[in-house]
Amino acid sequence: MERDPQTIPVRISNSEDVILLAAPMPGLEPQNISVSIRDHVVQIKGEERGPRQHELDLKLAEWRIGPYVREVSLGEPVNGAMTNATYGNGVLVLSIPKAKSGDGSSAEFQLKAIEPTRGERIGYTGSEIRPTGNGGKQRAP
């Protein structure tokens, strides 16, 4: 049974160089999460997990294990190619560098599992934002 995606809440904070976006997506594995960044718009998707969750005789069900979706405008161009992503304790956190030249870059990626229920995608390293050496591209597993 296909379910309509749940809209997930987000928290967005701003610093001089980076925009941080946090979104709760409980119950997923990292590989269930995909992110798309185009210009100043971020779209987050989480696939539904546990197809048998529909067969349970639940007494109360205020949330489901996906599917999740959210699209949010950041209001300024960002460098999607150098975005870092982590997923742990059911929360996705994106660290998105602001575009310095005014021209943003796009990216589409899925998180890579680093251990059960924890995942990441590294687009930049260090406190001075610079590419990881692979041009900010996510390598295929």
C-alpha positions as CSV (number, residue, x, y, z in Angstrom):
1,M,0.0,0.0,0.0
2,E,1.6,3.3,-1.2
3,R,1.3,6.1,1.4
4,D,1.5,9.8,0.8
5,P,4.8,11.2,1.9
6,Q,4.9,13.0,5.3
7,T,6.1,16.6,5.3
8,I,9.0,16.8,7.8
9,P,9.8,19.8,9.9
10,V,13.2,21.5,9.5
11,R,15.4,23.7,11.6
12,I,17.7,26.1,9.6
13,S,20.5,28.1,11.0
14,N,22.8,30.6,9.3
15,S,26.4,31.4,9.8
16,E,28.8,33.5,7.7
17,D,29.8,30.7,5.4
18,V,27.4,27.8,5.9
19,I,23.7,27.1,6.2
20,L,22.8,24.2,8.5
21,L,19.5,22.3,7.9
22,A,18.3,19.6,10.3
23,A,15.4,17.3,9.7
24,P,14.0,14.4,11.8
25,M,13.5,11.3,9.7
26,P,13.2,8.5,12.2
27,G,13.4,4.8,11.3
28,L,15.4,5.1,8.1
29,E,18.8,3.6,7.1
30,P,21.1,6.2,5.5
31,Q,20.7,4.7,2.0
32,N,16.9,5.4,2.2
33,I,17.7,9.2,2.2
34,S,18.3,11.2,-0.9
35,V,19.0,14.9,-1.2
36,S,18.8,17.2,-4.2
37,I,20.1,20.8,-4.2
38,R,19.4,23.2,-7.1
39,D,20.3,26.8,-6.9
40,H,18.9,27.8,-3.5
41,V,16.3,25.0,-3.1
42,V,16.9,21.8,-1.1
43,Q,14.7,18.7,-1.5
44,I,14.9,15.8,1.0
45,K,13.3,12.4,0.4
46,G,13.1,9.4,2.6
47,E,11.9,6.1,1.3
48,E,9.3,4.1,3.3
49,R,10.9,1.3,5.3
50,G,9.3,-1.8,6.8
51,P,6.4,-2.7,4.4
52,R,4.9,-4.8,7.1
53,Q,4.3,-1.7,9.3
54,H,0.9,-1.6,7.5
55,E,0.0,-5.0,8.8
56,L,0.5,-4.2,12.5
57,D,-2.6,-3.8,14.8
58,L,-1.5,-0.4,16.1
59,K,-3.4,1.2,19.0
60,L,-2.0,4.6,18.2
61,A,0.1,5.7,15.1
62,E,1.2,9.3,15.2
63,W,4.1,8.8,12.8
64,R,5.2,6.3,10.1
65,I,8.7,5.1,9.0
66,G,8.5,7.1,5.8
67,P,8.0,8.0,3.2
68,Y,9.2,11.5,4.0
69,V,9.6,14.6,1.8
70,R,10.4,18.2,2.2
71,E,11.4,21.0,-0.2
72,V,12.7,24.3,1.2
73,S,14.1,27.5,-0.2
74,L,17.3,28.7,1.5
75,G,16.9,32.2,0.0
76,E,20.4,32.5,-1.4
77,P,22.6,30.5,-3.8
78,V,24.6,27.6,-2.2
79,N,27.4,25.2,-3.2
80,G,25.5,21.9,-3.4
81,A,28.5,20.0,-4.6
82,M,30.4,20.7,-1.4
83,T,27.5,19.9,1.0
84,N,28.2,17.6,3.9
85,A,25.4,15.4,5.2
86,T,25.2,13.3,8.4
87,Y,22.4,11.1,9.6
88,G,22.3,9.8,13.2
89,N,19.8,9.4,16.0
90,G,17.1,9.7,13.3
91,V,18.1,13.2,12.3
92,L,19.5,14.3,9.0
93,V,21.9,17.3,9.2
94,L,23.1,19.2,6.0
95,S,26.0,21.6,6.2
96,I,25.6,23.6,3.0
97,P,28.3,26.1,2.1
98,K,27.1,29.5,0.7
99,A,28.1,30.3,-2.8
100,K,30.9,32.9,-2.7
101,S,30.5,34.1,-6.3
102,G,26.7,34.3,-6.3
103,D,26.5,31.3,-8.7
104,G,25.4,28.2,-6.8
105,S,26.2,24.6,-7.8
106,S,23.8,21.7,-7.8
107,A,24.1,18.2,-6.3
108,E,22.1,15.0,-6.0
109,F,23.2,12.3,-3.6
110,Q,22.2,9.5,-1.3
111,L,23.9,9.0,2.1
112,K,26.5,6.3,2.5
113,A,26.2,4.1,5.5
114,I,29.1,4.3,7.9
115,E,27.6,1.9,10.5
116,P,24.0,0.7,11.1
117,T,21.6,3.7,11.3
118,R,24.4,6.2,10.7
119,G,25.4,7.7,7.4
120,E,27.2,10.6,5.8
121,R,28.2,12.4,2.6
122,I,31.3,14.5,2.7
123,G,31.6,17.4,0.2
124,Y,34.2,19.5,2.0
125,T,36.7,19.2,4.8
126,G,38.2,21.5,7.4
127,S,37.1,24.8,8.9
128,E,38.2,26.6,5.7
129,I,35.7,25.2,3.2
130,R,37.5,23.4,0.4
131,P,36.6,20.3,-1.7
132,T,37.4,16.9,-0.4
133,G,39.7,16.1,-3.4
134,N,37.0,14.4,-5.5
135,G,35.5,17.7,-6.5
136,G,32.7,17.3,-4.0
137,K,31.3,14.4,-6.0
138,Q,29.9,11.4,-4.1
139,R,31.7,8.2,-5.2
140,A,29.6,5.2,-6.0
141,P,30.0,2.4,-3.4
